[in-house]
Amino acid sequence: MALEVKSRKRLHKVTIEVLKVIPMLLALVSLLNSTLSYFGIDLMILFYIGCTSLLSMAFLYLASYCFGFCSYHRMFLHYVVVNDLLSIYDYHIGIPISDVGLFLVHIMITGLTLYLVLYLHIRHDKRITETSEENRPRYRCR
């Protein structure tokens, strides 16, 4: 019985750590896929690894709220959603700009998201250090 409880706690911790890392990996694969596509290198493996459906994205958002992750972690999910919506819109309807212009839009979205991620991370760490030990959130951003 005690072994089962320890196993569940360990599984719970591993699940939380994996859920924290998945949005960052998705954002990295999305950025890599956009950059390589601009240069004419289309790797289907990146599409298979990083392509997410609306249901899986909804699960990641829901899990981030259920486990009390800060907005810092959700910014990576926002980036992936915006990047995917832009790509889907361009593929099906078409955006009347050149490839260079579309690539620059992707880079601007990446820069804006990176700025917001850093801002939220610094703001969250500052808020945590100002509070006392017993008032810290259960799952701290790292």
N, CA, C and O atoms as CSV, one atom per row, in Angstrom:
chain,resi,resn,atom,element,x,y,z
A,1,MET,N,N,0.820,-1.190,0.000
A,1,MET,CA,C,0.000,0.000,0.000
A,1,MET,C,C,0.866,1.257,0.000
A,1,MET,O,O,0.627,2.182,-0.777
A,2,ALA,N,N,1.871,1.287,0.872
A,2,ALA,CA,C,2.757,2.454,0.945
A,2,ALA,C,C,3.560,2.599,-0.340
A,2,ALA,O,O,3.840,3.710,-0.788
A,3,LEU,N,N,3.926,1.464,-0.925
A,3,LEU,CA,C,4.669,1.506,-2.187
A,3,LEU,C,C,3.798,2.079,-3.307
A,3,LEU,O,O,4.284,2.803,-4.176
A,4,GLU,N,N,2.513,1.746,-3.276
A,4,GLU,CA,C,1.596,2.261,-4.283
A,4,GLU,C,C,1.420,3.774,-4.148
A,4,GLU,O,O,1.322,4.478,-5.153
A,5,VAL,N,N,1.379,4.271,-2.929
A,5,VAL,CA,C,1.245,5.708,-2.693
A,5,VAL,C,C,2.494,6.431,-3.175
A,5,VAL,O,O,2.398,7.482,-3.808
A,6,LYS,N,N,3.668,5.874,-2.879
A,6,LYS,CA,C,4.919,6.479,-3.344
A,6,LYS,C,C,4.982,6.478,-4.869
A,6,LYS,O,O,5.439,7.442,-5.482
A,7,SER,N,N,4.520,5.393,-5.468
A,7,SER,CA,C,4.524,5.299,-6.927
A,7,SER,C,C,3.600,6.349,-7.540
A,7,SER,O,O,3.941,6.964,-8.551
A,8,ARG,N,N,2.434,6.556,-6.934
A,8,ARG,CA,C,1.508,7.577,-7.437
A,8,ARG,C,C,2.087,8.969,-7.295
A,8,ARG,O,O,1.944,9.795,-8.197
A,9,LYS,N,N,2.737,9.240,-6.176
A,9,LYS,CA,C,3.344,10.560,-5.974
A,9,LYS,C,C,4.451,10.794,-6.992
A,9,LYS,O,O,4.566,11.888,-7.544
A,10,ARG,N,N,5.260,9.784,-7.241
A,10,ARG,CA,C,6.329,9.907,-8.217
A,10,ARG,C,C,5.757,10.121,-9.617
A,10,ARG,O,O,6.261,10.948,-10.377
A,11,LEU,N,N,4.708,9.379,-9.955
A,11,LEU,CA,C,4.061,9.541,-11.251
A,11,LEU,C,C,3.456,10.941,-11.381
A,11,LEU,O,O,3.506,11.542,-12.454
A,12,HIS,N,N,2.890,11.451,-10.303
A,12,HIS,CA,C,2.312,12.796,-10.297
A,12,HIS,C,C,3.400,13.840,-10.557
A,12,HIS,O,O,3.191,14.765,-11.341
A,13,LYS,N,N,4.539,13.703,-9.916
A,13,LYS,CA,C,5.643,14.644,-10.111
A,13,LYS,C,C,6.179,14.580,-11.541
A,13,LYS,O,O,6.452,15.610,-12.159
A,14,VAL,N,N,6.324,13.374,-12.052
A,14,VAL,CA,C,6.820,13.213,-13.422
A,14,VAL,C,C,5.828,13.813,-14.411
A,14,VAL,O,O,6.237,14.466,-15.372
A,15,THR,N,N,4.547,13.605,-14.194
A,15,THR,CA,C,3.521,14.168,-15.069
A,15,THR,C,C,3.590,15.682,-15.090
A,15,THR,O,O,3.492,16.293,-16.154
A,16,ILE,N,N,3.755,16.292,-13.932
A,16,ILE,CA,C,3.843,17.750,-13.862
A,16,ILE,C,C,5.069,18.258,-14.606
A,16,ILE,O,O,4.978,19.234,-15.351
A,17,GLU,N,N,6.205,17.615,-14.417
A,17,GLU,CA,C,7.426,18.051,-15.107
A,17,GLU,C,C,7.295,17.897,-16.617
A,17,GLU,O,O,7.748,18.763,-17.366
A,18,VAL,N,N,6.689,16.817,-17.069
A,18,VAL,CA,C,6.502,16.614,-18.515
A,18,VAL,C,C,5.540,17.655,-19.075
A,18,VAL,O,O,5.769,18.195,-20.157
A,19,LEU,N,N,4.458,17.939,-18.338
A,19,LEU,CA,C,3.508,18.952,-18.798
A,19,LEU,C,C,4.126,20.344,-18.832
A,19,LEU,O,O,3.674,21.197,-19.596
A,20,LYS,N,N,5.138,20.586,-18.031
A,20,LYS,CA,C,5.825,21.877,-18.072
A,20,LYS,C,C,6.730,21.998,-19.292
A,20,LYS,O,O,6.915,23.095,-19.820
A,21,VAL,N,N,7.291,20.889,-19.739
A,21,VAL,CA,C,8.272,20.910,-20.821
A,21,VAL,C,C,7.621,20.823,-22.200
A,21,VAL,O,O,8.153,21.378,-23.161
A,22,ILE,N,N,6.494,20.144,-22.315
A,22,ILE,CA,C,5.866,19.928,-23.620
A,22,ILE,C,C,5.575,21.228,-24.372
A,22,ILE,O,O,5.885,21.299,-25.561
A,23,PRO,N,N,4.991,22.274,-23.742
A,23,PRO,CA,C,4.751,23.504,-24.509
A,23,PRO,C,C,6.031,24.139,-25.048
A,23,PRO,O,O,6.025,24.705,-26.141
A,24,MET,N,N,7.115,24.054,-24.303
A,24,MET,CA,C,8.383,24.618,-24.759
A,24,MET,C,C,8.925,23.839,-25.954
A,24,MET,O,O,9.451,24.430,-26.896
A,25,LEU,N,N,8.798,22.523,-25.916
A,25,LEU,CA,C,9.241,21.705,-27.041
A,25,LEU,C,C,8.376,21.956,-28.285
A,25,LEU,O,O,8.890,22.015,-29.402
A,26,LEU,N,N,7.069,22.100,-28.083
A,26,LEU,CA,C,6.184,22.404,-29.214
A,26,LEU,C,C,6.536,23.738,-29.842
A,26,LEU,O,O,6.539,23.869,-31.066
A,27,ALA,N,N,6.833,24.732,-29.013
A,27,ALA,CA,C,7.213,26.048,-29.545
A,27,ALA,C,C,8.524,25.970,-30.318
A,27,ALA,O,O,8.664,26.597,-31.368
A,28,LEU,N,N,9.478,25.211,-29.811
A,28,LEU,CA,C,10.763,25.053,-30.494
A,28,LEU,C,C,10.583,24.360,-31.840
A,28,LEU,O,O,11.164,24.789,-32.836
A,29,VAL,N,N,9.789,23.299,-31.882
A,29,VAL,CA,C,9.546,22.586,-33.133
A,29,VAL,C,C,8.792,23.483,-34.118
A,29,VAL,O,O,9.063,23.452,-35.318
A,30,SER,N,N,7.855,24.272,-33.616
A,30,SER,CA,C,7.110,25.196,-34.482
A,30,SER,C,C,8.035,26.246,-35.095
A,30,SER,O,O,7.949,26.536,-36.289
A,31,LEU,N,N,8.916,26.811,-34.275
A,31,LEU,CA,C,9.876,27.796,-34.777
A,31,LEU,C,C,10.815,27.168,-35.798
A,31,LEU,O,O,11.080,27.755,-36.847
A,32,LEU,N,N,11.312,25.993,-35.495
A,32,LEU,CA,C,12.224,25.296,-36.405
A,32,LEU,C,C,11.529,24.967,-37.724
A,32,LEU,O,O,12.115,25.118,-38.796
A,33,ASN,N,N,10.284,24.519,-37.641
A,33,ASN,CA,C,9.530,24.183,-38.848
A,33,ASN,C,C,9.277,25.425,-39.707
A,33,ASN,O,O,9.404,25.366,-40.930
A,34,SER,N,N,8.920,26.553,-39.073
A,34,SER,CA,C,8.685,27.789,-39.833
A,34,SER,C,C,9.958,28.276,-40.504
A,34,SER,O,O,9.935,28.697,-41.661
A,35,THR,N,N,11.058,28.217,-39.785
A,35,THR,CA,C,12.327,28.685,-40.334
A,35,THR,C,C,12.795,27.805,-41.487
A,35,THR,O,O,13.203,28.314,-42.531
A,36,LEU,N,N,12.740,26.510,-41.308
A,36,LEU,CA,C,13.175,25.608,-42.374
A,36,LEU,C,C,12.256,25.678,-43.593
A,36,LEU,O,O,12.717,25.559,-44.728
A,37,SER,N,N,10.952,25.872,-43.359
A,37,SER,CA,C,10.020,25.987,-44.486
A,37,SER,C,C,10.317,27.225,-45.324
A,37,SER,O,O,10.174,27.201,-46.546
A,38,TYR,N,N,10.725,28.296,-44.674
A,38,TYR,CA,C,11.072,29.506,-45.421
A,38,TYR,C,C,12.235,29.236,-46.370
A,38,TYR,O,O,12.250,29.742,-47.492
A,39,PHE,N,N,13.204,28.444,-45.928
A,39,PHE,CA,C,14.366,28.136,-46.750
A,39,PHE,C,C,14.115,26.961,-47.701
A,39,PHE,O,O,15.045,26.481,-48.350
A,40,GLY,N,N,12.883,26.504,-47.785
A,40,GLY,CA,C,12.536,25.450,-48.727
A,40,GLY,C,C,12.828,24.053,-48.242
A,40,GLY,O,O,12.815,23.109,-49.033
A,41,ILE,N,N,13.090,23.901,-46.970
A,41,ILE,CA,C,13.364,22.577,-46.400
A,41,ILE,C,C,12.130,22.152,-45.614
A,41,ILE,O,O,11.895,22.635,-44.506
A,42,ASP,N,N,11.351,21.255,-46.185
A,42,ASP,CA,C,10.146,20.777,-45.514
A,42,ASP,C,C,10.404,19.384,-44.959
A,42,ASP,O,O,10.483,18.408,-45.706
A,43,LEU,N,N,10.533,19.307,-43.658
A,43,LEU,CA,C,10.759,18.030,-42.986
A,43,LEU,C,C,9.440,17.537,-42.405
A,43,LEU,O,O,8.898,18.152,-41.486
A,44,MET,N,N,8.931,16.457,-42.923
A,44,MET,CA,C,7.660,15.917,-42.442
A,44,MET,C,C,7.772,15.417,-41.007
A,44,MET,O,O,6.774,15.377,-40.286
A,45,ILE,N,N,8.960,15.040,-40.591
A,45,ILE,CA,C,9.138,14.561,-39.216
A,45,ILE,C,C,8.802,15.665,-38.217
A,45,ILE,O,O,8.255,15.389,-37.149
A,46,LEU,N,N,9.129,16.920,-38.558
A,46,LEU,CA,C,8.769,18.031,-37.669
A,46,LEU,C,C,7.259,18.219,-37.630
A,46,LEU,O,O,6.694,18.556,-36.589
A,47,PHE,N,N,6.616,18.001,-38.759
A,47,PHE,CA,C,5.159,18.095,-38.792
A,47,PHE,C,C,4.542,17.010,-37.913
A,47,PHE,O,O,3.591,17.271,-37.177
A,48,TYR,N,N,5.077,15.806,-37.988
A,48,TYR,CA,C,4.528,14.706,-37.193
A,48,TYR,C,C,4.808,14.884,-35.707
A,48,TYR,O,O,3.977,14.519,-34.876
A,49,ILE,N,N,5.957,15.434,-35.366
A,49,ILE,CA,C,6.301,15.629,-33.953
A,49,ILE,C,C,5.552,16.810,-33.360
A,49,ILE,O,O,4.985,16.707,-32.272
A,50,GLY,N,N,5.545,17.925,-34.066
A,50,GLY,CA,C,5.042,19.157,-33.479
A,50,GLY,C,C,3.626,19.537,-33.832
A,50,GLY,O,O,3.078,20.455,-33.223
A,51,CYS,N,N,3.006,18.870,-34.793
A,51,CYS,CA,C,1.655,19.232,-35.179
A,51,CYS,C,C,0.687,18.781,-34.099
A,51,CYS,O,O,0.656,17.609,-33.723
A,52,THR,N,N,-0.095,19.716,-33.611
A,52,THR,CA,C,-1.049,19.388,-32.553
A,52,THR,C,C,-2.459,19.719,-33.014
A,52,THR,O,O,-2.681,20.672,-33.760
A,53,SER,N,N,-3.383,18.930,-32.563
A,53,SER,CA,C,-4.779,19.183,-32.892
A,53,SER,C,C,-5.376,20.144,-31.869
A,53,SER,O,O,-4.755,20.461,-30.855
A,54,LEU,N,N,-6.570,20.590,-32.150
A,54,LEU,CA,C,-7.245,21.474,-31.210
A,54,LEU,C,C,-7.533,20.765,-29.887
A,54,LEU,O,O,-7.486,21.387,-28.825
A,55,LEU,N,N,-7.825,19.486,-29.948
A,55,LEU,CA,C,-8.118,18.746,-28.716
A,55,LEU,C,C,-6.883,18.600,-27.832
A,55,LEU,O,O,-6.967,18.763,-26.614
A,56,SER,N,N,-5.753,18.298,-28.434
A,56,SER,CA,C,-4.541,18.175,-27.617
A,56,SER,C,C,-4.110,19.527,-27.070
A,56,SER,O,O,-3.585,19.605,-25.959
A,57,MET,N,N,-4.325,20.595,-27.836
A,57,MET,CA,C,-3.998,21.930,-27.347
A,57,MET,C,C,-4.943,22.317,-26.213
A,57,MET,O,O,-4.522,22.937,-25.237
A,58,ALA,N,N,-6.209,21.955,-26.340
A,58,ALA,CA,C,-7.176,22.224,-25.265
A,58,ALA,C,C,-6.778,21.465,-24.002
A,58,ALA,O,O,-6.895,21.993,-22.896
A,59,PHE,N,N,-6.308,20.232,-24.165
A,59,PHE,CA,C,-5.855,19.468,-22.997
A,59,PHE,C,C,-4.663,20.150,-22.326
A,59,PHE,O,O,-4.614,20.235,-21.099
A,60,LEU,N,N,-3.717,20.630,-23.105
A,60,LEU,CA,C,-2.552,21.294,-22.520
A,60,LEU,C,C,-2.950,22.574,-21.790
A,60,LEU,O,O,-2.420,22.864,-20.717
A,61,TYR,N,N,-3.872,23.336,-22.358
A,61,TYR,CA,C,-4.372,24.532,-21.661
A,61,TYR,C,C,-5.076,24.145,-20.364
A,61,TYR,O,O,-4.839,24.750,-19.319
A,62,LEU,N,N,-5.933,23.146,-20.435
A,62,LEU,CA,C,-6.667,22.698,-19.260
A,62,LEU,C,C,-5.721,22.187,-18.178
A,62,LEU,O,O,-5.900,22.497,-17.000
A,63,ALA,N,N,-4.728,21.413,-18.566
A,63,ALA,CA,C,-3.762,20.897,-17.599
A,63,ALA,C,C,-2.958,22.024,-16.967
A,63,ALA,O,O,-2.628,21.956,-15.783
A,64,SER,N,N,-2.636,23.064,-17.739
A,64,SER,CA,C,-1.871,24.174,-17.170
A,64,SER,C,C,-2.682,24.922,-16.117
A,64,SER,O,O,-2.122,25.412,-15.137
A,65,TYR,N,N,-3.988,25.013,-16.312
A,65,TYR,CA,C,-4.845,25.650,-15.306
A,65,TYR,C,C,-5.087,24.726,-14.108
A,65,TYR,O,O,-5.071,25.178,-12.963
A,66,CYS,N,N,-5.309,23.441,-14.369
A,66,CYS,CA,C,-5.581,22.495,-13.282
A,66,CYS,C,C,-4.394,22.337,-12.337
A,66,CYS,O,O,-4.573,22.240,-11.123
A,67,PHE,N,N,-3.190,22.311,-12.889
A,67,PHE,CA,C,-2.008,22.140,-12.050
A,67,PHE,C,C,-1.442,23.467,-11.559
A,67,PHE,O,O,-0.414,23.484,-10.882
A,68,GLY,N,N,-2.088,24.562,-11.885
A,68,GLY,CA,C,-1.696,25.859,-11.345
A,68,GLY,C,C,-0.420,26.434,-11.942
A,68,GLY,O,O,0.309,27.155,-11.260
A,69,PHE,N,N,-0.139,26.126,-13.207
A,69,PHE,CA,C,1.037,26.719,-13.843
A,69,PHE,C,C,0.800,28.201,-14.051
A,69,PHE,O,O,-0.339,28.644,-14.201
A,70,CYS,N,N,1.871,28.957,-14.060
A,70,CYS,CA,C,1.735,30.403,-14.242
A,70,CYS,C,C,1.569,30.732,-15.729
A,70,CYS,O,O,1.705,29.865,-16.592
A,71,SER,N,N,1.276,31.985,-16.003
A,71,SER,CA,C,1.045,32.410,-17.388
A,71,SER,C,C,2.310,32.284,-18.232
A,71,SER,O,O,2.236,32.231,-19.459
A,72,TYR,N,N,3.461,32.236,-17.580
A,72,TYR,CA,C,4.737,32.027,-18.281
A,72,TYR,C,C,4.689,30.742,-19.109
A,72,TYR,O,O,5.119,30.733,-20.262
A,73,HIS,N,N,4.174,29.670,-18.533
A,73,HIS,CA,C,4.117,28.406,-19.253
A,73,HIS,C,C,3.078,28.431,-20.367
A,73,HIS,O,O,3.270,27.798,-21.406
A,74,ARG,N,N,1.986,29.150,-20.165
A,74,ARG,CA,C,0.954,29.222,-21.195
A,74,ARG,C,C,1.371,30.076,-22.382
A,74,ARG,O,O,0.806,29.918,-23.464
A,75,MET,N,N,2.331,30.968,-22.224
A,75,MET,CA,C,2.783,31.801,-23.344
A,75,MET,C,C,3.334,30.942,-24.475
A,75,MET,O,O,3.172,31.292,-25.644
A,76,PHE,N,N,3.978,29.835,-24.155
A,76,PHE,CA,C,4.477,28.935,-25.194
A,76,PHE,C,C,3.309,28.319,-25.970
A,76,PHE,O,O,3.387,28.145,-27.186
A,77,LEU,N,N,2.233,27.993,-25.261
A,77,LEU,CA,C,1.043,27.470,-25.933
A,77,LEU,C,C,0.402,28.535,-26.812
A,77,LEU,O,O,-0.036,28.240,-27.924
A,78,HIS,N,N,0.343,29.774,-26.322
A,78,HIS,CA,C,-0.196,30.872,-27.127
A,78,HIS,C,C,0.604,31.030,-28.419
A,78,HIS,O,O,0.039,31.227,-29.495
A,79,TYR,N,N,1.927,30.940,-28.293
A,79,TYR,CA,C,2.797,31.076,-29.471
A,79,TYR,C,C,2.489,29.996,-30.504
A,79,TYR,O,O,2.370,30.291,-31.693
A,80,VAL,N,N,2.360,28.766,-30.065
A,80,VAL,CA,C,2.093,27.661,-30.984
A,80,VAL,C,C,0.734,27.850,-31.656
A,80,VAL,O,O,0.604,27.628,-32.860
A,81,VAL,N,N,-0.278,28.257,-30.887
A,81,VAL,CA,C,-1.612,28.456,-31.457
A,81,VAL,C,C,-1.599,29.572,-32.496
A,81,VAL,O,O,-2.143,29.402,-33.587
A,82,VAL,N,N,-0.988,30.708,-32.178
A,82,VAL,CA,C,-0.938,31.833,-33.124
A,82,VAL,C,C,-0.163,31.443,-34.379
A,82,VAL,O,O,-0.582,31.755,-35.494
A,83,ASN,N,N,0.952,30.769,-34.199
A,83,ASN,CA,C,1.765,30.343,-35.336
A,83,ASN,C,C,0.993,29.363,-36.219
A,83,ASN,O,O,1.025,29.475,-37.445
A,84,ASP,N,N,0.303,28.407,-35.603
A,84,ASP,CA,C,-0.471,27.436,-36.377
A,84,ASP,C,C,-1.637,28.098,-37.105
A,84,ASP,O,O,-1.902,27.785,-38.266
A,85,LEU,N,N,-2.334,29.014,-36.430
A,85,LEU,CA,C,-3.459,29.698,-37.079
A,85,LEU,C,C,-2.984,30.525,-38.265
A,85,LEU,O,O,-3.649,30.566,-39.300
A,86,LEU,N,N,-1.850,31.178,-38.123
A,86,LEU,CA,C,-1.296,31.960,-39.225
A,86,LEU,C,C,-0.938,31.054,-40.404
A,86,LEU,O,O,-1.220,31.386,-41.555
A,87,SER,N,N,-0.328,29.930,-40.116
A,87,SER,CA,C,0.057,28.993,-41.177
A,87,SER,C,C,-1.167,28.381,-41.851
A,87,SER,O,O,-1.193,28.235,-43.073
A,88,ILE,N,N,-2.173,28.027,-41.069
A,88,ILE,CA,C,-3.393,27.442,-41.637
A,88,ILE,C,C,-4.113,28.462,-42.516
A,88,ILE,O,O,-4.576,28.132,-43.607
A,89,TYR,N,N,-4.203,29.697,-42.036
A,89,TYR,CA,C,-4.853,30.753,-42.816
A,89,TYR,C,C,-4.105,30.989,-44.128
A,89,TYR,O,O,-4.719,31.131,-45.185
A,90,ASP,N,N,-2.783,31.028,-44.049
A,90,ASP,CA,C,-1.994,31.250,-45.258
A,90,ASP,C,C,-2.131,30.083,-46.232
A,90,ASP,O,O,-2.172,30.296,-47.443
A,91,TYR,N,N,-2.201,28.873,-45.729
A,91,TYR,CA,C,-2.303,27.701,-46.589
A,91,TYR,C,C,-3.653,27.642,-47.298
A,91,TYR,O,O,-3.708,27.400,-48.504
A,92,HIS,N,N,-4.737,27.859,-46.566
A,92,HIS,CA,C,-6.070,27.686,-47.142
A,92,HIS,C,C,-6.602,28.928,-47.855
A,92,HIS,O,O,-7.238,28.807,-48.902
A,93,ILE,N,N,-6.355,30.103,-47.314
A,93,ILE,CA,C,-6.904,31.320,-47.897
A,93,ILE,C,C,-5.825,32.111,-48.624
A,93,ILE,O,O,-6.046,32.611,-49.727
A,94,GLY,N,N,-4.675,32.218,-48.009
A,94,GLY,CA,C,-3.564,32.942,-48.606
A,94,GLY,C,C,-3.445,34.344,-48.045
A,94,GLY,O,O,-4.430,35.078,-47.966
A,95,ILE,N,N,-2.263,34.702,-47.666
A,95,ILE,CA,C,-1.967,36.050,-47.187
A,95,ILE,C,C,-1.203,36.741,-48.309
A,95,ILE,O,O,-0.180,36.227,-48.762
A,96,PRO,N,N,-1.681,37.897,-48.766
A,96,PRO,CA,C,-1.065,38.541,-49.937
A,96,PRO,C,C,0.251,39.253,-49.618
A,96,PRO,O,O,0.385,40.453,-49.860
A,97,ILE,N,N,1.207,38.524,-49.082
A,97,ILE,CA,C,2.556,39.055,-48.877
A,97,ILE,C,C,3.549,38.031,-49.404
A,97,ILE,O,O,3.213,36.866,-49.616
A,98,SER,N,N,4.761,38.484,-49.607
A,98,SER,CA,C,5.790,37.585,-50.134
A,98,SER,C,C,6.228,36.599,-49.051
A,98,SER,O,O,5.835,36.711,-47.890
A,99,ASP,N,N,7.044,35.642,-49.456
A,99,ASP,CA,C,7.571,34.669,-48.501
A,99,ASP,C,C,8.436,35.347,-47.441
A,99,ASP,O,O,8.415,34.972,-46.269
A,100,VAL,N,N,9.194,36.349,-47.875
A,100,VAL,CA,C,10.034,37.092,-46.926
A,100,VAL,C,C,9.158,37.820,-45.914
A,100,VAL,O,O,9.461,37.826,-44.721
A,101,GLY,N,N,8.078,38.430,-46.379
A,101,GLY,CA,C,7.167,39.133,-45.484
A,101,GLY,C,C,6.514,38.196,-44.486
A,101,GLY,O,O,6.391,38.535,-43.309
A,102,LEU,N,N,6.092,37.017,-44.941
A,102,LEU,CA,C,5.486,36.037,-44.046
A,102,LEU,C,C,6.503,35.532,-43.027
A,102,LEU,O,O,6.181,35.343,-41.854
A,103,PHE,N,N,7.727,35.318,-43.485
A,103,PHE,CA,C,8.780,34.894,-42.565
A,103,PHE,C,C,9.042,35.972,-41.520
A,103,PHE,O,O,9.241,35.656,-40.347
A,104,LEU,N,N,9.044,37.240,-41.928
A,104,LEU,CA,C,9.241,38.328,-40.973
A,104,LEU,C,C,8.085,38.424,-39.974
A,104,LEU,O,O,8.296,38.774,-38.813
A,105,VAL,N,N,6.875,38.117,-40.418
A,105,VAL,CA,C,5.740,38.091,-39.487
A,105,VAL,C,C,5.948,37.000,-38.456
A,105,VAL,O,O,5.718,37.216,-37.267
A,106,HIS,N,N,6.384,35.822,-38.903
A,106,HIS,CA,C,6.670,34.734,-37.961
A,106,HIS,C,C,7.774,35.144,-36.974
A,106,HIS,O,O,7.678,34.856,-35.781
A,107,ILE,N,N,8.805,35.806,-37.467
A,107,ILE,CA,C,9.900,36.242,-36.597
A,107,ILE,C,C,9.410,37.297,-35.606
A,107,ILE,O,O,9.815,37.281,-34.444
A,108,MET,N,N,8.540,38.218,-36.049
A,108,MET,CA,C,8.003,39.223,-35.133
A,108,MET,C,C,7.143,38.577,-34.040
A,108,MET,O,O,7.206,38.980,-32.879
A,109,ILE,N,N,6.347,37.583,-34.413
A,109,ILE,CA,C,5.547,36.865,-33.418
A,109,ILE,C,C,6.464,36.151,-32.435
A,109,ILE,O,O,6.201,36.137,-31.232
A,110,THR,N,N,7.535,35.562,-32.945
A,110,THR,CA,C,8.498,34.891,-32.069
A,110,THR,C,C,9.153,35.883,-31.123
A,110,THR,O,O,9.273,35.605,-29.930
A,111,GLY,N,N,9.579,37.033,-31.630
A,111,GLY,CA,C,10.216,38.041,-30.785
A,111,GLY,C,C,9.275,38.584,-29.728
A,111,GLY,O,O,9.668,38.753,-28.574
A,112,LEU,N,N,8.040,38.858,-30.109
A,112,LEU,CA,C,7.053,39.357,-29.154
A,112,LEU,C,C,6.769,38.322,-28.069
A,112,LEU,O,O,6.686,38.655,-26.886
A,113,THR,N,N,6.622,37.075,-28.481
A,113,THR,CA,C,6.376,36.007,-27.512
A,113,THR,C,C,7.572,35.825,-26.587
A,113,THR,O,O,7.397,35.641,-25.382
A,114,LEU,N,N,8.764,35.871,-27.124
A,114,LEU,CA,C,9.961,35.738,-26.293
A,114,LEU,C,C,10.044,36.867,-25.275
A,114,LEU,O,O,10.380,36.637,-24.113
A,115,TYR,N,N,9.737,38.085,-25.709
A,115,TYR,CA,C,9.736,39.220,-24.788
A,115,TYR,C,C,8.706,39.007,-23.668
A,115,TYR,O,O,9.005,39.227,-22.495
A,116,LEU,N,N,7.494,38.578,-24.040
A,116,LEU,CA,C,6.462,38.356,-23.029
A,116,LEU,C,C,6.808,37.213,-22.087
A,116,LEU,O,O,6.525,37.286,-20.892
A,117,VAL,N,N,7.419,36.155,-22.619
A,117,VAL,CA,C,7.835,35.031,-21.772
A,117,VAL,C,C,8.869,35.499,-20.750
A,117,VAL,O,O,8.763,35.187,-19.564
A,118,LEU,N,N,9.856,36.240,-21.209
A,118,LEU,CA,C,10.884,36.738,-20.284
A,118,LEU,C,C,10.300,37.702,-19.262
A,118,LEU,O,O,10.648,37.645,-18.082
A,119,TYR,N,N,9.418,38.584,-19.707
A,119,TYR,CA,C,8.785,39.533,-18.792
A,119,TYR,C,C,7.971,38.809,-17.721
A,119,TYR,O,O,8.081,39.119,-16.535
A,120,LEU,N,N,7.156,37.844,-18.145
A,120,LEU,CA,C,6.335,37.110,-17.184
A,120,LEU,C,C,7.188,36.269,-16.248
A,120,LEU,O,O,6.871,36.140,-15.066
A,121,HIS,N,N,8.259,35.701,-16.765
A,121,HIS,CA,C,9.129,34.885,-15.925
A,121,HIS,C,C,9.814,35.742,-14.857
A,121,HIS,O,O,9.878,35.349,-13.692
A,122,ILE,N,N,10.319,36.896,-15.248
A,122,ILE,CA,C,10.983,37.789,-14.290
A,122,ILE,C,C,9.964,38.327,-13.293
A,122,ILE,O,O,10.246,38.387,-12.096
A,123,ARG,N,N,8.789,38.717,-13.765
A,123,ARG,CA,C,7.762,39.235,-12.864
A,123,ARG,C,C,7.324,38.170,-11.867
A,123,ARG,O,O,7.134,38.466,-10.687
A,124,HIS,N,N,7.163,36.938,-12.331
A,124,HIS,CA,C,6.736,35.860,-11.452
A,124,HIS,C,C,7.805,35.547,-10.423
A,124,HIS,O,O,7.487,35.364,-9.248
A,125,ASP,N,N,9.077,35.480,-10.835
A,125,ASP,CA,C,10.153,35.209,-9.881
A,125,ASP,C,C,10.275,36.325,-8.856
A,125,ASP,O,O,10.548,36.057,-7.686
A,126,LYS,N,N,10.077,37.564,-9.271
A,126,LYS,CA,C,10.151,38.685,-8.340
A,126,LYS,C,C,9.030,38.584,-7.311
A,126,LYS,O,O,9.247,38.820,-6.122
A,127,ARG,N,N,7.830,38.232,-7.775
A,127,ARG,CA,C,6.699,38.107,-6.866
A,127,ARG,C,C,6.916,36.964,-5.877
A,127,ARG,O,O,6.530,37.067,-4.712
A,128,ILE,N,N,7.530,35.878,-6.338
A,128,ILE,CA,C,7.764,34.728,-5.460
A,128,ILE,C,C,8.783,35.087,-4.377
A,128,ILE,O,O,8.600,34.722,-3.216
A,129,THR,N,N,9.841,35.787,-4.738
A,129,THR,CA,C,10.864,36.100,-3.745
A,129,THR,C,C,10.377,37.116,-2.732
A,129,THR,O,O,10.915,37.191,-1.627
A,130,GLU,N,N,9.351,37.910,-3.093
A,130,GLU,CA,C,8.820,38.889,-2.153
A,130,GLU,C,C,7.865,38.266,-1.143
A,130,GLU,O,O,7.629,38.854,-0.087
A,131,THR,N,N,7.316,37.105,-1.432
A,131,THR,CA,C,6.389,36.474,-0.506
A,131,THR,C,C,7.145,35.589,0.464
A,131,THR,O,O,8.294,35.220,0.219
A,132,SER,N,N,6.502,35.255,1.551
A,132,SER,CA,C,7.130,34.371,2.525
A,132,SER,C,C,7.039,32.928,2.056
A,132,SER,O,O,6.328,32.623,1.099
A,133,GLU,N,N,7.751,32.053,2.725
A,133,GLU,CA,C,7.854,30.661,2.312
A,133,GLU,C,C,6.492,29.962,2.301
A,133,GLU,O,O,6.219,29.187,1.385
A,134,GLU,N,N,5.637,30.211,3.284
A,134,GLU,CA,C,4.367,29.492,3.350
A,134,GLU,C,C,3.347,29.993,2.328
A,134,GLU,O,O,2.356,29.304,2.084
A,135,ASN,N,N,3.545,31.143,1.732
A,135,ASN,CA,C,2.609,31.679,0.744
A,135,ASN,C,C,2.991,31.337,-0.683
A,135,ASN,O,O,2.327,31.787,-1.616
A,136,ARG,N,N,4.029,30.565,-0.876
A,136,ARG,CA,C,4.457,30.226,-2.233
A,136,ARG,C,C,3.438,29.330,-2.916
A,136,ARG,O,O,2.797,28.505,-2.266
A,137,PRO,N,N,3.288,29.488,-4.217
A,137,PRO,CA,C,2.352,28.619,-4.938
A,137,PRO,C,C,2.816,27.177,-4.906
A,137,PRO,O,O,3.991,26.891,-4.675
A,138,ARG,N,N,1.895,26.290,-5.135
A,138,ARG,CA,C,2.206,24.869,-5.044
A,138,ARG,C,C,3.184,24.430,-6.117
A,138,ARG,O,O,4.131,23.701,-5.821
A,139,TYR,N,N,2.979,24.855,-7.357
A,139,TYR,CA,C,3.861,24.496,-8.457
A,139,TYR,C,C,4.525,25.753,-8.975
A,139,TYR,O,O,3.917,26.512,-9.729
A,140,ARG,N,N,5.729,25.974,-8.590
A,140,ARG,CA,C,6.453,27.194,-8.922
A,140,ARG,C,C,7.007,27.110,-10.334
A,140,ARG,O,O,7.455,26.050,-10.772
A,141,CYS,N,N,6.974,28.218,-11.035
A,141,CYS,CA,C,7.588,28.286,-12.367
A,141,CYS,C,C,9.095,28.150,-12.224
A,141,CYS,O,O,9.694,28.661,-11.278
A,142,ARG,N,N,9.687,27.465,-13.163
A,142,ARG,CA,C,11.144,27.302,-13.133
A,142,ARG,C,C,11.724,27.691,-14.441
A,142,ARG,O,O,12.940,27.626,-14.621
